[in-house]
């Protein structure tokens, strides 16, 4: 509570000093403490306990936007001054309606787990060994990996009166398993994320082992026509690198979206529905508002194969003479927001590998990041 009071007090005072010197001002702050354990060859190799905090300032002056950031609360005035100077080089906006005003925000559950605060160094090291135990039992090796437990918060204050502070927790595990048989070598990577302190480490380790061990006996195949089944990791690669970039209204305005001009048109099978859900209980992308203060919501993006909406933040919506869809997302306090999904929920037909007749089941894609965002084309290696 002391950290919350100190942070919010600094933001409030800075807004009061600057609100009459610029047209609009937004201060976005994050703070977080992370306990992490790194693994190498199945053993803990490093333990860290770190704290990171910072503030990003976005200024609108004479219809132009400037941005700057700082890690020093007592350096907020200098940060805002830099953002004001930089605004001279920003795009001239002809229709600026301001940052989000205060409004009734929805309730979202499962974002903060008090039990995560009780995870200590010994607990984290014990859990990391659990992640390494399964590969060892199955004749493989966890060559690298790690766990981290974070408690943090975001705060959004702006000159229109918005004052928001929201705490959160996050647990993260990742790893790479290598399997060997004679001269044959195969590997697999996987990860888990949770808002709570519990992670499905054994299930994650078994998934990695299944993929790595199966890869030892991979065989080349001839060209064929049949059914292609993508397992969740491969689906995520396609969505992240092909679909999601094209859903951004910013990409549309820049001529870099394969879906430009196709609203209310069929863009996929009528068996596919994708919903963007910023209110998902315990969702990694969930919160009361997006990273600008626009209330979170749930909306269809693709419904029965038909494109229903593009995703926007305040700035992009302004350029398109439209409103924000509640999808202003930031990588950190050190960057301004950009349009992206919150939690993308995919509804599509499911198939089991043993139900596929003539076809191929793919777990991972290599090279999906090279997808062409304009055409939507991609050339990948499937495993």
C-alpha positions in Angstrom: 0.0 0.0 0.0 2.9 2.4 0.7 4.3 1.9 -2.8 0.8 2.5 -4.3 0.3 5.7 -2.3 3.8 7.0 -3.2 3.4 6.2 -6.9 -0.1 7.7 -7.2 0.9 10.7 -5.3 3.8 11.5 -7.7 1.5 11.0 -10.7 -1.2 13.3 -9.3 1.2 16.1 -8.4 2.9 15.9 -11.8 -0.5 16.1 -13.6 -1.4 19.1 -11.5 1.8 20.9 -12.4 1.4 20.3 -16.2 -2.3 20.1 -17.0 -2.5 23.8 -18.0 0.7 23.7 -20.0 -0.3 21.1 -22.6 -3.5 20.1 -24.3 -3.6 16.6 -22.9 -1.4 14.5 -20.7 -1.3 10.8 -19.8 1.0 9.1 -17.3 1.3 5.3 -17.4 3.3 3.7 -14.7 4.2 0.1 -13.8 6.0 -1.5 -10.9 6.9 -5.1 -10.2 9.0 -7.4 -8.1 10.1 -10.7 -9.7 11.7 -13.8 -8.1 13.2 -16.0 -10.9 15.2 -19.2 -11.0 17.2 -20.2 -14.1 17.9 -23.9 -15.0 20.8 -25.3 -16.9 21.3 -29.0 -17.6 18.4 -29.8 -15.2 19.9 -27.9 -12.2 19.3 -24.4 -10.8 22.0 -22.1 -12.1 20.9 -18.6 -11.0 18.4 -17.1 -8.7 17.3 -13.4 -9.0 15.1 -11.1 -7.0 14.5 -7.9 -8.9 12.3 -4.8 -8.8 11.5 -2.7 -11.9 9.4 0.5 -12.1 9.0 3.3 -14.5 6.6 5.9 -16.0 5.8 6.7 -19.6 4.5 10.2 -20.4 2.3 10.9 -23.5 1.7 14.6 -24.3 -0.6 16.2 -26.8 0.4 19.7 -27.7 -1.0 21.8 -30.6 -2.6 18.6 -32.0 0.6 16.6 -32.0 1.7 13.7 -29.8 5.0 13.2 -28.0 6.2 10.4 -25.8 9.0 9.9 -23.3 9.7 7.6 -20.3 11.8 7.5 -17.1 12.6 5.2 -14.3 12.8 8.0 -11.8 9.7 9.3 -10.1 11.5 12.5 -9.1 12.4 13.0 -12.8 8.8 13.2 -14.0 8.9 16.9 -14.9 12.0 16.3 -17.1 10.2 13.4 -18.7 7.1 15.3 -19.5 9.1 18.3 -20.8 10.9 15.9 -23.2 7.6 14.5 -24.4 6.4 18.0 -25.0 9.4 18.9 -27.0 9.2 15.7 -29.1 5.5 16.4 -29.8 6.6 19.0 -32.4 7.7 16.1 -34.6 4.5 14.1 -34.2 1.8 13.6 -36.8 -0.7 16.5 -36.9 -4.1 15.2 -35.7 -7.2 16.8 -37.1 -9.7 15.1 -34.8 -8.4 14.6 -31.2 -11.1 13.9 -28.6 -8.8 13.3 -25.7 -7.6 10.4 -23.6 -10.2 8.3 -21.9 -12.3 10.1 -19.3 -13.2 8.3 -16.0 -16.0 5.8 -16.4 -17.5 2.7 -14.7 -15.0 -0.1 -15.2 -16.0 -3.8 -15.2 -15.0 -6.3 -12.6 -12.4 -8.9 -13.6 -11.6 -11.9 -11.5 -8.5 -14.0 -11.1 -5.8 -11.3 -11.7 -4.2 -11.2 -8.3 -3.2 -14.3 -6.2 -2.1 -13.4 -2.6 -0.5 -16.9 -2.3 2.1 -16.0 -4.9 3.5 -13.4 -2.5 4.4 -16.3 -0.2 6.6 -18.1 -2.8 10.2 -17.9 -1.5 13.5 -18.9 -2.9 13.4 -22.4 -1.6 9.9 -22.9 -3.0 10.9 -21.7 -6.4 14.0 -23.9 -6.5 12.0 -27.0 -5.5 9.5 -26.3 -8.2 12.2 -25.8 -10.8 13.6 -29.3 -9.9 10.1 -30.7 -10.5 10.2 -29.3 -14.0 13.6 -31.1 -14.6 12.6 -34.4 -13.0 10.1 -35.6 -15.6 12.5 -35.4 -18.6 15.1 -37.3 -16.5 12.6 -40.0 -15.7 11.8 -40.3 -19.4 15.4 -40.5 -20.7 15.7 -36.9 -21.8 17.3 -33.8 -20.4 16.0 -30.3 -19.6 18.9 -28.4 -21.1 17.5 -24.9 -20.1 14.5 -23.3 -18.6 13.3 -21.4 -15.6 10.5 -20.1 -13.4 9.5 -16.6 -12.3 6.9 -15.2 -10.0 5.9 -11.6 -10.3 3.8 -9.2 -8.2 3.1 -5.8 -9.8 0.7 -3.2 -10.8 -0.1 -0.6 -13.4 -1.3 2.9 -12.9 -2.9 5.2 -15.5 -3.5 8.9 -14.7 -4.5 11.5 -17.3 -5.5 15.2 -17.5 -9.2 14.3 -18.1 -9.4 13.0 -14.5 -8.7 9.3 -15.0 -6.9 7.8 -12.0 -6.6 4.0 -12.1 -4.4 1.6 -10.1 -4.6 -2.2 -10.7 -2.4 -4.8 -9.1 -1.7 -8.2 -10.7 0.4 -11.4 -10.3 2.0 -13.6 -12.9 3.8 -17.0 -12.7 5.8 -18.1 -15.7 7.7 -21.3 -16.6 9.6 -22.3 -19.7 12.0 -25.0 -20.8 13.7 -26.8 -23.6 14.1 -30.6 -23.6 16.6 -32.5 -25.6 16.3 -36.3 -26.4 19.1 -38.4 -27.8 19.3 -41.9 -29.3 22.7 -42.8 -30.7 23.5 -40.1 -33.3 19.8 -38.9 -33.4 19.0 -35.7 -31.5 15.6 -33.9 -31.2 14.4 -31.1 -29.0 11.2 -29.3 -27.9 10.3 -26.0 -26.2 7.2 -25.1 -24.2 6.0 -22.7 -21.6 3.2 -22.0 -19.0 1.7 -18.8 -17.8 -0.7 -18.2 -14.9 -2.1 -15.4 -12.9 -2.0 -17.7 -9.9 0.9 -19.3 -8.0 0.2 -22.8 -9.4 1.7 -24.0 -12.7 1.1 -27.3 -14.5 4.8 -28.1 -14.6 4.4 -31.9 -14.9 2.0 -31.6 -17.8 4.3 -29.0 -19.5 7.4 -31.3 -19.0 5.5 -34.3 -20.4 4.4 -32.3 -23.5 8.1 -31.4 -24.2 9.2 -35.0 -23.7 6.4 -36.3 -26.0 7.5 -34.0 -28.8 11.2 -34.5 -28.4 11.1 -38.3 -28.1 8.7 -38.5 -31.1 11.2 -36.3 -33.1 13.9 -38.9 -32.8 12.0 -41.1 -35.2 10.9 -38.4 -37.7 10.8 -39.5 -41.3 10.7 -37.5 -44.6 7.4 -37.6 -46.5 6.4 -37.3 -50.1 4.2 -34.5 -51.4 0.5 -35.3 -50.7 -3.0 -33.9 -50.5 -4.8 -34.6 -47.2 -6.0 -33.2 -43.9 -3.7 -30.8 -42.0 -4.3 -30.7 -38.2 -2.5 -28.1 -36.1 -1.9 -28.6 -32.4 -2.3 -25.6 -30.1 1.4 -24.4 -30.3 1.2 -24.4 -34.1 -2.2 -22.6 -34.1 -0.7 -19.9 -31.8 2.2 -19.4 -34.2 -0.2 -18.9 -37.1 -2.4 -16.5 -35.2 0.4 -14.5 -33.7 2.3 -14.0 -37.0 -0.4 -14.0 -39.6 -3.9 -13.1 -38.2 -3.2 -10.8 -35.2 -1.0 -8.2 -37.1 -3.7 -7.9 -39.8 -6.4 -7.2 -37.2 -4.7 -4.0 -36.1 -6.3 -0.9 -37.5 -2.9 0.7 -37.5 -1.8 -2.0 -40.0 -4.8 -1.2 -42.1 -4.1 2.5 -42.2 -0.5 1.8 -43.1 -1.5 -0.6 -45.9 0.1 -3.5 -44.2 -3.0 -5.7 -43.4 -4.0 -8.7 -45.5 -7.6 -8.0 -44.3 -7.9 -4.3 -45.3 -11.2 -3.5 -46.9 -12.8 -6.8 -45.9 -15.0 -5.9 -42.9 -18.2 -8.0 -42.9 -16.8 -10.2 -45.6 -15.9 -13.9 -45.3 -12.2 -14.3 -44.5 -12.2 -17.9 -43.1 -14.2 -21.0 -42.9 -17.7 -20.6 -41.4 -16.5 -23.1 -38.7 -14.1 -20.5 -37.3 -15.0 -17.9 -34.7 -12.4 -15.7 -32.8 -13.4 -13.6 -29.8 -11.2 -10.9 -28.2 -11.9 -11.1 -24.5 -10.4 -8.5 -22.2 -12.6 -9.7 -19.3 -11.5 -13.3 -19.3 -11.3 -14.5 -15.7 -7.5 -15.0 -14.9 -6.6 -14.1 -18.5 -3.0 -13.0 -19.1 -4.3 -10.0 -21.2 -7.2 -9.2 -18.9 -7.7 -6.1 -16.7 -10.4 -3.6 -15.9 -9.2 -1.4 -18.8 -6.7 -1.5 -21.6 -3.4 0.3 -21.2 -5.0 3.7 -21.9 -8.0 3.4 -19.5 -10.7 2.4 -22.1 -13.0 -0.1 -20.3 -12.2 -3.7 -21.3 -14.8 -5.6 -23.2 -15.6 -8.8 -25.1 -16.2 -8.8 -28.8 -16.2 -11.1 -31.8 -13.3 -10.4 -34.2 -14.2 -13.2 -36.7 -17.7 -14.7 -36.4 -18.5 -17.8 -38.4 -15.7 -16.9 -40.8 -16.8 -13.2 -41.2 -14.5 -10.4 -40.2 -16.4 -8.2 -37.7 -14.0 -5.6 -36.5 -10.4 -4.2 -36.5 -8.6 -3.5 -33.2 -7.7 0.1 -32.3 -6.4 2.3 -29.5 -7.2 6.0 -28.9 -4.6 7.4 -31.3 -5.3 4.9 -34.1 -9.1 5.4 -33.6 -8.5 9.2 -33.9 -6.7 8.8 -37.2 -9.5 6.7 -38.6 -12.2 9.1 -37.2 -13.4 6.3 -34.9 -13.4 5.3 -31.2 -10.9 3.0 -29.5 -12.1 -0.7 -29.3 -10.3 -1.1 -25.9 -7.2 -2.6 -27.4 -4.4 -0.2 -26.5 -1.7 -2.6 -25.4 1.9 -1.7 -24.2 5.0 -3.8 -24.1 6.1 -1.8 -21.1 6.0 1.7 -19.6 8.8 2.6 -22.0 6.7 2.5 -25.1 3.4 4.0 -26.2 0.4 1.7 -26.7 -0.5 0.1 -30.0 -3.5 -2.0 -31.1 -3.4 -5.7 -30.3 -5.5 -8.5 -29.0 -6.2 -8.9 -25.2 -7.1 -12.6 -25.0 -7.9 -14.2 -28.3 -10.3 -17.1 -27.8 -10.6 -19.5 -30.8 -13.6 -21.6 -31.5 -12.9 -24.1 -34.2 -13.4 -27.9 -34.9 -11.2 -30.2 -32.9 -9.7 -33.4 -34.2 -7.6 -36.2 -32.5 -4.5 -37.4 -34.3 -5.8 -41.0 -34.5 -9.0 -39.7 -36.2 -7.1 -38.2 -39.1 -7.2 -40.4 -42.2 -4.9 -39.3 -44.9 -3.2 -36.2 -43.4 -0.5 -34.6 -41.2 -0.5 -33.5 -37.6 1.8 -30.6 -36.8 2.9 -29.6 -33.3 5.4 -26.8 -34.0 6.1 -24.4 -36.9 9.6 -23.0 -37.5 9.8 -19.7 -39.4 6.2 -18.4 -38.8 7.8 -15.1 -37.8 8.8 -14.5 -41.4 5.1 -14.4 -42.5 4.3 -11.6 -45.0 1.9 -9.3 -43.1 0.5 -7.7 -46.3 -0.4 -10.9 -48.2 -0.7 -13.2 -45.2 1.6 -15.8 -46.9 4.0 -17.8 -44.9 6.6 -20.5 -45.6 7.4 -22.7 -42.6 8.8 -26.0 -41.5 6.4 -28.2 -39.6 7.2 -30.7 -37.0 
